[in-house]
Amino acid sequence: MTVSFKPEYCTGCGLCEVTCPKSAINVIKTVSGYHADIEGCIDCGVCTVYCQYGALTLETSPFSQILDRIKYSKTEVNFENCVFCGKCAENCPRGAIDVEKRLEKDRVRLGYVRIGEGCIQCRNCVMFCPTDAVRIVRGRPEIDESKCIYCQICQGVCPKDVIEIHCDSCKVKFEYAVSGHVDVDIGCSLCGTCEEVCEFDAIHVNRIFEGEQSFDGDRCLGDECTICINVCPNSAISYEYGAGKIVAFDDSCNFCGKCEKYCPGNAIEIERFVSERYEEIHLPGKISDYHEIHPVIEVSSKCIGCHFCESVCKIAKEINLSEVRGEVEPESCTACGLCESVCPMDAIVVREKL
């Protein structure tokens, strides 16, 4: 049994690194994304509980057994309240929610169909059916009653009176006619956006741990650095200005610590503690620090010197990154990849030196 790493879900936050009891995980920035270097793992499952993005999974572990026993899930959907409007899926920043919608036709349309003899295969019924419910099979019409709305158009256009439609829809006591299902992927980051936008109190997120964020303005690199606000997977950070720049966190913060890991001034600190609701899980706290990062930034000849990279990163500005061609290894860089993500020419690649 080994921990499975899904790079497509990893955000590089490093929470697994600092909470692993055996310090067995290093999350490395590579050319293609992130890679988890796992060595010395004892399959305890702590990392899979802490991972907020579904990047680490383990089929069975002591902690997964506890979660199964308490029937834990990242989200709960109250299907009695849900109207399957899809707003949760539309607003999910991770694309982790899928809403399936089904029309319960019997709640709004009722009736029955009779087919007689004498069809001349003129296909009027097929042509004019608004729901594509009619087809000609072996010389006579067939009507799919799962599609038919008993509008009687086919009956009206049949020159031989072969089709009889009886509509009882006027007798139906109308109910809400949409049903469906809501699926939430393991990539849910517990930001709570779905809960916030739902007008029917139908979906709720369950956070195993809570936390506190602290910001040291004296260590912050100031207005020229925007790394924390740009690397936050949940868009939970904003800036406030008074006597100086203040980093503020909203309720969508899941305490993953990516801002802490990549802050070049070490101005942010995240503390975590298990929620009262899940105290029996007994998760260990922070065990170690993030691994030492040795960044490599490669700038290709595609660079046009637009200075976008320097506009979002003070370190990029200090080393005049827009003038670099080839590789550079700036000591203060945390390999967050922000310069790479804003480059319009895909001229920058950020990775860690192995």
FIBAKOL-730980 format. One record per residue (C-alpha): residue number from 0; residue in one letter; x, y, z. Coordinates in Angstrom, 2 decimals, decimal comma. Layout:
FIBAKOL-730980
MARMI kemar pake       X       Y       Z
MARMI   NUM    A       X       Y       Z
...
This chain:
FIBAKOL-730980
MARMI kemar pake       X       Y       Z
MARMI     0    M    0,00    0,00    0,00
MARMI     1    T    1,52    3,33   -1,02
MARMI     2    V    0,37    6,93   -1,18
MARMI     3    S   -0,85    7,87   -4,64
MARMI     4    F    0,07   11,32   -5,94
MARMI     5    K   -2,13   13,06   -8,53
MARMI     6    P   -0,07   15,95   -9,98
MARMI     7    E   -3,07   17,41  -11,79
MARMI     8    Y   -4,62   18,26   -8,42
MARMI     9    C   -1,47   19,48   -6,63
MARMI    10    T   -1,07   23,23   -6,05
MARMI    11    G    2,39   22,94   -4,50
MARMI    12    C    1,24   24,28   -1,12
MARMI    13    G    3,59   21,93    0,76
MARMI    14    L    1,18   21,21    3,60
MARMI    15    C    1,94   17,50    3,27
MARMI    16    E    5,65   18,27    3,77
MARMI    17    V    5,29   20,08    7,07
MARMI    18    T    2,76   17,66    8,59
MARMI    19    C    4,27   14,30    7,58
MARMI    20    P    5,39   12,54   10,82
MARMI    21    K    8,36   10,98    8,99
MARMI    22    S    9,25   13,99    6,81
MARMI    23    A    8,87   11,60    3,89
MARMI    24    I    7,44   14,02    1,32
MARMI    25    N    8,98   16,83   -0,69
MARMI    26    V    6,84   18,65   -3,25
MARMI    27    I    9,07   19,88   -6,05
MARMI    28    K    8,29   22,49   -8,72
MARMI    29    T    9,08   20,98  -12,11
MARMI    30    V    8,80   22,17  -15,68
MARMI    31    S    5,38   20,52  -16,06
MARMI    32    G    3,91   21,34  -12,63
MARMI    33    Y    4,60   19,64   -9,30
MARMI    34    H    6,14   16,34   -8,36
MARMI    35    A    5,97   14,61   -4,98
MARMI    36    D    9,19   12,94   -3,95
MARMI    37    I    8,04   10,31   -1,41
MARMI    38    E   10,63    8,27    0,45
MARMI    39    G   10,34    6,59    3,85
MARMI    40    C    6,53    6,70    3,90
MARMI    41    I    4,85    4,53    6,56
MARMI    42    D    1,34    4,80    5,02
MARMI    43    C   -0,12    6,54    8,08
MARMI    44    G   -2,37    8,69    5,85
MARMI    45    V   -1,77   12,01    7,64
MARMI    46    C   -0,86   13,70    4,35
MARMI    47    T   -4,07   12,53    2,69
MARMI    48    V   -6,15   14,11    5,45
MARMI    49    Y   -4,26   17,39    5,38
MARMI    50    C   -4,17   17,70    1,58
MARMI    51    Q   -6,91   20,19    0,72
MARMI    52    Y   -6,84   19,54   -3,02
MARMI    53    G   -7,16   15,76   -3,41
MARMI    54    A   -3,61   15,32   -4,70
MARMI    55    L   -2,68   12,60   -2,19
MARMI    56    T   -4,77    9,48   -1,68
MARMI    57    L   -4,29    6,20    0,15
MARMI    58    E   -6,70    3,29   -0,20
MARMI    59    T   -6,67    2,49    3,51
MARMI    60    S   -4,89    3,92    6,53
MARMI    61    P   -5,58    4,48   10,23
MARMI    62    F   -6,88    7,95    9,48
MARMI    63    S   -9,01    6,91    6,50
MARMI    64    Q  -10,66    4,31    8,73
MARMI    65    I  -11,53    7,02   11,25
MARMI    66    L  -12,96    9,22    8,49
MARMI    67    D  -15,02    6,30    7,19
MARMI    68    R  -16,33    5,56   10,68
MARMI    69    I  -17,53    9,12   11,23
MARMI    70    K  -18,84    9,22    7,63
MARMI    71    Y  -16,77   12,27    6,75
MARMI    72    S  -17,07   13,89    3,35
MARMI    73    K  -15,74   17,21    2,13
MARMI    74    T  -19,23   18,38    1,25
MARMI    75    E  -22,79   17,52    2,16
MARMI    76    V  -25,66   18,06   -0,27
MARMI    77    N  -29,22   18,27    1,05
MARMI    78    F  -31,14   16,92   -1,93
MARMI    79    E  -34,44   17,90   -0,35
MARMI    80    N  -33,39   21,55   -0,61
MARMI    81    C  -31,37   21,37   -3,83
MARMI    82    V  -33,09   22,65   -6,99
MARMI    83    F  -30,17   21,65   -9,24
MARMI    84    C  -29,75   25,20  -10,49
MARMI    85    G  -26,03   24,61  -11,04
MARMI    86    K  -24,79   27,83   -9,43
MARMI    87    C  -22,42   25,87   -7,20
MARMI    88    A  -20,80   24,27  -10,24
MARMI    89    E  -20,64   27,54  -12,17
MARMI    90    N  -18,86   29,32   -9,33
MARMI    91    C  -16,55   26,54   -8,09
MARMI    92    P  -13,00   27,86   -8,62
MARMI    93    R  -11,60   24,34   -8,88
MARMI    94    G  -14,24   22,98  -11,29
MARMI    95    A  -14,86   20,25   -8,73
MARMI    96    I  -18,67   20,19   -8,86
MARMI    97    D  -20,83   18,59  -11,51
MARMI    98    V  -24,60   19,06  -11,49
MARMI    99    E  -26,73   16,64  -13,49
MARMI   100    K  -30,20   17,94  -14,38
MARMI   101    R  -33,19   15,82  -15,36
MARMI   102    L  -36,66   16,94  -16,39
MARMI   103    E  -39,38   15,05  -14,53
MARMI   104    K  -41,87   15,38  -17,36
MARMI   105    D  -44,67   13,58  -15,55
MARMI   106    R  -44,84   16,43  -13,05
MARMI   107    V  -45,96   18,87  -15,75
MARMI   108    R  -47,31   16,86  -18,71
MARMI   109    L  -49,59   13,82  -18,70
MARMI   110    G  -51,50   11,94  -21,40
MARMI   111    Y  -51,50    8,90  -23,59
MARMI   112    V  -50,91    7,95  -27,23
MARMI   113    R  -52,83    5,64  -29,62
MARMI   114    I  -51,53    4,65  -33,04
MARMI   115    G  -53,96    3,30  -35,66
MARMI   116    E  -53,56    1,80  -39,12
MARMI   117    G  -53,34    3,50  -42,51
MARMI   118    C  -50,05    5,49  -42,31
MARMI   119    I  -48,92    6,65  -45,77
MARMI   120    Q  -45,41    7,59  -44,54
MARMI   121    C  -45,72   11,28  -45,41
MARMI   122    R  -43,49   11,97  -42,37
MARMI   123    N  -45,42   15,11  -41,38
MARMI   124    C  -45,48   13,86  -37,80
MARMI   125    V  -41,72   13,41  -37,78
MARMI   126    M  -41,07   16,79  -39,39
MARMI   127    F  -43,26   18,89  -37,11
MARMI   128    C  -42,75   17,21  -33,73
MARMI   129    P  -41,12   19,89  -31,51
MARMI   130    T  -39,45   17,32  -29,21
MARMI   131    D  -38,17   14,88  -31,83
MARMI   132    A  -40,32   12,16  -30,28
MARMI   133    V  -41,71   10,62  -33,49
MARMI   134    R  -40,11    8,30  -36,01
MARMI   135    I  -41,46    5,94  -38,70
MARMI   136    V  -40,71    2,27  -38,05
MARMI   137    R  -41,86   -0,46  -40,45
MARMI   138    G  -44,37    1,78  -42,16
MARMI   139    R  -46,07    3,26  -39,05
MARMI   140    P  -45,33    6,01  -36,54
MARMI   141    E  -43,71    5,28  -33,19
MARMI   142    I  -43,77    7,87  -30,42
MARMI   143    D  -41,21    7,99  -27,61
MARMI   144    E  -43,37    8,93  -24,64
MARMI   145    S  -40,32    9,92  -22,59
MARMI   146    K  -40,00   12,84  -25,03
MARMI   147    C  -43,64   13,41  -25,95
MARMI   148    I  -45,31   16,43  -24,33
MARMI   149    Y  -48,77   15,54  -25,65
MARMI   150    C  -48,99   18,77  -27,65
MARMI   151    Q  -51,15   17,02  -30,31
MARMI   152    I  -49,27   18,55  -33,24
MARMI   153    C  -48,58   15,14  -34,79
MARMI   154    Q  -52,30   14,36  -34,60
MARMI   155    G  -53,12   17,65  -36,26
MARMI   156    V  -50,76   17,14  -39,22
MARMI   157    C  -51,65   13,48  -39,91
MARMI   158    P  -53,77   13,38  -43,14
MARMI   159    K  -55,06    9,87  -42,33
MARMI   160    D  -55,95   10,39  -38,63
MARMI   161    V  -53,62    7,56  -37,67
MARMI   162    I  -52,37    9,26  -34,50
MARMI   163    E  -54,52   10,03  -31,47
MARMI   164    I  -53,04   12,06  -28,63
MARMI   165    H  -54,94   12,54  -25,41
MARMI   166    C  -53,58   15,33  -23,18
MARMI   167    D  -54,31   15,33  -19,45
MARMI   168    S  -51,77   18,02  -18,58
MARMI   169    C  -54,49   20,41  -17,46
MARMI   170    K  -55,27   17,99  -14,63
MARMI   171    V  -51,71   17,96  -13,28
MARMI   172    K  -51,04   19,69   -9,99
MARMI   173    F  -47,78   21,38  -10,95
MARMI   174    E  -44,65   20,58   -8,96
MARMI   175    Y  -41,04   21,61   -9,48
MARMI   176    A  -40,08   19,43  -12,42
MARMI   177    V  -36,27   19,31  -12,25
MARMI   178    S  -34,40   16,52  -10,46
MARMI   179    G  -30,82   15,39  -10,72
MARMI   180    H  -27,63   14,73   -8,84
MARMI   181    V  -24,64   16,70   -7,56
MARMI   182    D  -21,17   15,15   -7,66
MARMI   183    V  -18,21   16,76   -5,89
MARMI   184    D  -14,75   15,74   -7,06
MARMI   185    I  -11,84   15,05   -4,69
MARMI   186    G  -10,30   18,25   -6,03
MARMI   187    C  -12,69   20,33   -3,91
MARMI   188    S  -10,54   22,80   -1,95
MARMI   189    L  -13,11   23,55    0,77
MARMI   190    C  -13,22   27,23   -0,15
MARMI   191    G  -16,94   27,41    0,67
MARMI   192    T  -17,90   29,29   -2,50
MARMI   193    C  -20,64   26,76   -3,26
MARMI   194    E  -22,12   27,26    0,19
MARMI   195    E  -21,98   31,03   -0,25
MARMI   196    V  -23,72   31,17   -3,64
MARMI   197    C  -26,41   28,54   -2,89
MARMI   198    E  -29,72   30,30   -2,25
MARMI   199    F  -31,40   27,15   -0,93
MARMI   200    D  -29,06   26,12    1,89
MARMI   201    A  -28,49   22,86    0,02
MARMI   202    I  -24,70   22,42    0,15
MARMI   203    H  -22,22   22,69    2,99
MARMI   204    V  -18,46   22,18    3,29
MARMI   205    N  -16,86   20,28    6,16
MARMI   206    R  -13,42   21,42    7,22
MARMI   207    I  -11,49   18,99    9,35
MARMI   208    F   -9,23   21,73   10,62
MARMI   209    E   -9,43   25,45   11,15
MARMI   210    G   -6,62   27,90   11,67
MARMI   211    E   -5,24   31,37   12,10
MARMI   212    Q   -3,19   33,55    9,79
MARMI   213    S   -0,65   36,11   10,96
MARMI   214    F    1,05   38,78    8,87
MARMI   215    D    4,26   40,66    9,69
MARMI   216    G    4,25   43,91    7,76
MARMI   217    D    7,90   44,58    8,61
MARMI   218    R    8,96   41,46    6,71
MARMI   219    C    6,69   42,03    3,69
MARMI   220    L    8,47   43,18    0,53
MARMI   221    G    5,80   45,85    0,06
MARMI   222    D    3,63   47,01   -2,80
MARMI   223    E    5,91   45,63   -5,49
MARMI   224    C    5,35   42,04   -4,37
MARMI   225    T    2,01   40,35   -5,13
MARMI   226    I    3,05   36,73   -4,81
MARMI   227    C    0,71   35,74   -1,96
MARMI   228    I   -2,44   37,11   -3,60
MARMI   229    N   -1,59   35,46   -6,90
MARMI   230    V   -0,57   32,01   -5,69
MARMI   231    C   -3,53   31,49   -3,34
MARMI   232    P   -5,56   28,61   -4,88
MARMI   233    N   -8,79   29,84   -3,22
MARMI   234    S   -8,40   33,56   -3,98
MARMI   235    A   -8,71   34,15   -0,25
MARMI   236    I   -6,21   37,03    0,00
MARMI   237    S   -6,71   40,74   -0,52
MARMI   238    Y   -4,66   43,82    0,31
MARMI   239    E   -5,66   46,66    2,56
MARMI   240    Y   -3,76   49,91    2,82
MARMI   241    G   -3,42   52,33    5,70
MARMI   242    A   -0,09   53,14    7,24
MARMI   243    G    1,23   50,34    5,04
MARMI   244    K    0,26   47,24    3,11
MARMI   245    I   -1,76   44,65    5,06
MARMI   246    V   -2,47   41,12    3,83
MARMI   247    A   -6,09   40,21    4,68
MARMI   248    F   -7,66   36,75    4,53
MARMI   249    D  -11,33   35,96    3,94
MARMI   250    D  -13,41   32,92    4,89
MARMI   251    S  -12,45   30,98    1,76
MARMI   252    C   -8,95   30,39    3,18
MARMI   253    N   -8,44   26,67    3,84
MARMI   254    F   -5,15   27,18    5,69
MARMI   255    C   -3,15   25,21    3,13
MARMI   256    G   -0,21   27,56    3,65
MARMI   257    K    0,80   28,09    0,03
MARMI   258    C    1,08   31,81    0,71
MARMI   259    E    3,35   31,05    3,68
MARMI   260    K    5,57   28,73    1,66
MARMI   261    Y    6,11   31,08   -1,26
MARMI   262    C    6,29   34,42    0,54
MARMI   263    P    9,88   35,59   -0,15
MARMI   264    G    9,92   37,73    2,99
MARMI   265    N    8,55   35,04    5,35
MARMI   266    A    5,89   37,57    6,32
MARMI   267    I    2,98   35,10    6,58
MARMI   268    E    2,48   32,35    9,12
MARMI   269    I   -0,38   29,82    9,14
MARMI   270    E   -1,37   27,85   12,25
MARMI   271    R   -3,84   24,96   12,15
MARMI   272    F   -5,92   23,06   14,67
MARMI   273    V   -8,52   20,32   14,36
MARMI   274    S  -12,13   21,53   14,41
MARMI   275    E  -14,10   20,63   17,53
MARMI   276    R  -16,44   18,55   15,40
MARMI   277    Y  -13,57   16,23   14,43
MARMI   278    E  -11,46   16,17   17,59
MARMI   279    E  -11,38   12,37   17,66
MARMI   280    I   -9,19   12,35   14,56
MARMI   281    H   -6,19   13,58   16,64
MARMI   282    L   -4,19   14,93   13,73
MARMI   283    P   -0,57   15,82   14,49
MARMI   284    G    0,38   19,44   13,97
MARMI   285    K    3,28   20,94   12,06
MARMI   286    I    6,23   18,55   12,23
MARMI   287    S    8,91   20,22   10,14
MARMI   288    D    9,68   23,16    7,87
MARMI   289    Y    9,36   23,26    4,09
MARMI   290    H   12,26   21,76    2,20
MARMI   291    E   15,02   24,12    1,09
MARMI   292    I   14,22   25,44   -2,36
MARMI   293    H   16,93   25,87   -5,00
MARMI   294    P   15,17   27,76   -7,80
MARMI   295    V   16,10   27,83  -11,46
MARMI   296    I   14,48   30,35  -13,81
MARMI   297    E   15,01   29,86  -17,52
MARMI   298    V   14,15   32,64  -19,96
MARMI   299    S   14,05   31,75  -23,65
MARMI   300    S   14,57   33,90  -26,72
MARMI   301    K   10,78   34,23  -27,03
MARMI   302    C   10,93   36,94  -24,35
MARMI   303    I    9,89   40,36  -25,75
MARMI   304    G   10,93   42,36  -22,71
MARMI   305    C    7,38   43,33  -21,71
MARMI   306    H    8,31   43,43  -18,00
MARMI   307    F    5,09   41,66  -16,93
MARMI   308    C    7,17   39,34  -14,74
MARMI   309    E    8,80   42,29  -13,02
MARMI   310    S    5,46   43,98  -12,41
MARMI   311    V    4,23   41,13  -10,17
MARMI   312    C    7,47   40,07   -8,47
MARMI   313    K    9,96   42,32   -6,73
MARMI   314    I   12,66   39,67   -7,02
MARMI   315    A   12,19   39,48  -10,79
MARMI   316    K   12,54   43,25  -10,89
MARMI   317    E   15,70   43,21   -8,78
MARMI   318    I   17,44   40,77  -11,12
MARMI   319    N   16,08   42,46  -14,28
MARMI   320    L   14,49   39,19  -15,38
MARMI   321    S   13,16   40,70  -18,62
MARMI   322    E   16,77   41,14  -19,76
MARMI   323    V   17,88   37,61  -18,86
MARMI   324    R   18,34   34,97  -21,54
MARMI   325    G   19,19   31,50  -20,33
MARMI   326    E   19,20   30,29  -16,73
MARMI   327    V   19,45   32,25  -13,51
MARMI   328    E   19,32   31,05   -9,89
MARMI   329    P   18,23   33,97   -7,66
MARMI   330    E   18,77   33,14   -3,98
MARMI   331    S   15,66   34,88   -2,64
MARMI   332    C   13,31   33,30   -5,20
MARMI   333    T   10,86   30,72   -3,81
MARMI   334    A   10,03   29,14   -7,20
MARMI   335    C    6,37   30,11   -6,87
MARMI   336    G    6,04   30,29  -10,66
MARMI   337    L    4,16   33,60  -10,76
MARMI   338    C    6,50   35,10  -13,34
MARMI   339    E    5,99   32,01  -15,49
MARMI   340    S    2,19   32,23  -15,25
MARMI   341    V    1,97   35,90  -16,31
MARMI   342    C    4,40   35,70  -19,22
MARMI   343    P    2,35   36,26  -22,42
MARMI   344    M    5,00   34,59  -24,60
MARMI   345    D    5,51   31,43  -22,50
MARMI   346    A    9,16   32,42  -22,39
MARMI   347    I    9,74   31,64  -18,70
MARMI   348    V   10,09   28,26  -17,04
MARMI   349    V   10,49   27,96  -13,28
MARMI   350    R   11,67   24,76  -11,64
MARMI   351    E   13,62   23,57   -8,66
MARMI   352    K   17,18   22,38   -8,98
MARMI   353    L   17,32   18,72   -8,00
